[in-house]
Amino acid sequence: MLRIDHLEVRYGDLIGVADVSLEVPQGAVVALLGSNGAGKTTTLNAIAGIVPVAKGEVRFAGENIAGQPAYAIVRKGLALSPEGWRLFTQQSVENNLLLGATPLGDRKRIPDLLERVYAVFPRLKERRLQQAGTMSGGERQMLAVGRALMSAPRLLLLDEPSLGLAPAIVDTMYDSFAALHKAGQTILLAEQSVDLALEAADHAYVLQVGRTVLEGPAKAMLDNPDVQRIYLGVE
């Protein structure tokens, strides 16, 4: 479904991503691992059209989407739940979700999509009239993911979904991701939490200073000493 070949992203003279290649098959959960500053967020932002691609290809469903604007990429079926949520804090939970459906061509799908989100995150339904800015961090993360799901994405990008959340909330989030996976949702997941990501994923890639340096089946990488060496600096 998604294939990235030798992606390079620049911020002026600064190289944000030097050489990232990865593949996400349809129906899979793929983890993108790396320490802070490794290039995970930049890679996801480049896929989603938020930052420009300097070199390389980003192929989604066979089409090179590198250089296309973010709104066009969302309409093709790719949605990002960003780090930091980026919610409309003065709007209600439900209004935030409805804004996520803006790219949809068929507005008749909105009620079914809304119910799907509420089935995945029942807490959002309980708080649908509450202002987003008054919610806890875990609830805001649920809302950010739910908003992305409202565009009916074929590929869901999740950027650091466990960051700053209490362990119990993280477990709830990952249970929800497992349910989405079981229902056939394709997911590319960027995480600093190695164990969480590898338990959830089918396949994984490790980034180091903006380059893909390791890949393999997720379960096999749980005990791979190279992951500890690259990711944690363990010799």
GIDA-V624201 format. One record per backbone hydrogen bond with DSSP energy under -0.5 kcal/mol. NH is the residue of the N-H (numbers start at 1). CO is the residue of the C=O. If there is no record, write none. Layout:
# GIDA-V624201
nh=NH co=CO
nh=NH co=CO
This chain:
# GIDA-V624201
nh=2 co=24
nh=3 co=59
nh=4 co=22
nh=5 co=57
nh=6 co=4
nh=7 co=20
nh=8 co=55
nh=9 co=17
nh=11 co=14
nh=12 co=10
nh=14 co=11
nh=16 co=9
nh=16 co=14
nh=17 co=9
nh=18 co=210
nh=19 co=210
nh=20 co=7
nh=22 co=4
nh=24 co=2
nh=28 co=25
nh=30 co=28
nh=30 co=187
nh=31 co=203
nh=32 co=189
nh=33 co=31
nh=33 co=205
nh=34 co=191
nh=38 co=35
nh=43 co=39
nh=44 co=40
nh=45 co=41
nh=46 co=42
nh=47 co=43
nh=48 co=44
nh=49 co=46
nh=50 co=45
nh=51 co=45
nh=54 co=8
nh=54 co=52
nh=55 co=8
nh=57 co=5
nh=59 co=3
nh=60 co=58
nh=60 co=63
nh=61 co=1
nh=63 co=60
nh=65 co=58
nh=65 co=63
nh=66 co=58
nh=68 co=65
nh=70 co=49
nh=73 co=69
nh=74 co=70
nh=75 co=71
nh=76 co=72
nh=77 co=74
nh=78 co=73
nh=79 co=155
nh=81 co=157
nh=82 co=80
nh=85 co=82
nh=86 co=84
nh=89 co=87
nh=91 co=88
nh=93 co=127
nh=93 co=130
nh=94 co=128
nh=96 co=92
nh=97 co=93
nh=98 co=94
nh=99 co=95
nh=100 co=96
nh=100 co=97
nh=101 co=97
nh=101 co=98
nh=102 co=99
nh=104 co=101
nh=107 co=105
nh=109 co=106
nh=110 co=107
nh=113 co=109
nh=114 co=110
nh=115 co=111
nh=116 co=112
nh=117 co=113
nh=118 co=114
nh=119 co=115
nh=120 co=116
nh=121 co=117
nh=124 co=121
nh=125 co=121
nh=126 co=122
nh=127 co=123
nh=128 co=125
nh=130 co=127
nh=132 co=91
nh=133 co=89
nh=134 co=131
nh=135 co=132
nh=140 co=136
nh=141 co=137
nh=142 co=138
nh=143 co=139
nh=144 co=140
nh=145 co=141
nh=146 co=142
nh=147 co=143
nh=148 co=144
nh=149 co=145
nh=150 co=146
nh=151 co=148
nh=152 co=149
nh=154 co=77
nh=155 co=77
nh=156 co=186
nh=157 co=79
nh=157 co=155
nh=158 co=156
nh=158 co=188
nh=159 co=81
nh=159 co=157
nh=160 co=158
nh=160 co=190
nh=163 co=160
nh=165 co=162
nh=169 co=166
nh=170 co=166
nh=171 co=167
nh=172 co=168
nh=173 co=169
nh=174 co=170
nh=175 co=171
nh=176 co=172
nh=177 co=173
nh=178 co=174
nh=179 co=175
nh=180 co=176
nh=181 co=177
nh=182 co=178
nh=183 co=179
nh=184 co=181
nh=185 co=180
nh=186 co=154
nh=187 co=28
nh=188 co=156
nh=189 co=30
nh=189 co=187
nh=190 co=158
nh=190 co=188
nh=191 co=32
nh=191 co=189
nh=194 co=192
nh=197 co=193
nh=198 co=194
nh=199 co=195
nh=200 co=196
nh=201 co=197
nh=202 co=29
nh=203 co=29
nh=204 co=216
nh=205 co=31
nh=206 co=214
nh=207 co=33
nh=208 co=211
nh=210 co=38
nh=211 co=208
nh=212 co=19
nh=213 co=206
nh=213 co=211
nh=214 co=206
nh=216 co=204
nh=218 co=202
nh=221 co=217
nh=221 co=218
nh=222 co=218
nh=222 co=219
nh=223 co=220
nh=224 co=221
nh=225 co=223
nh=227 co=224
nh=228 co=224
nh=229 co=225
nh=230 co=226
nh=231 co=227
nh=232 co=228
nh=233 co=228
nh=233 co=229
nh=234 co=228
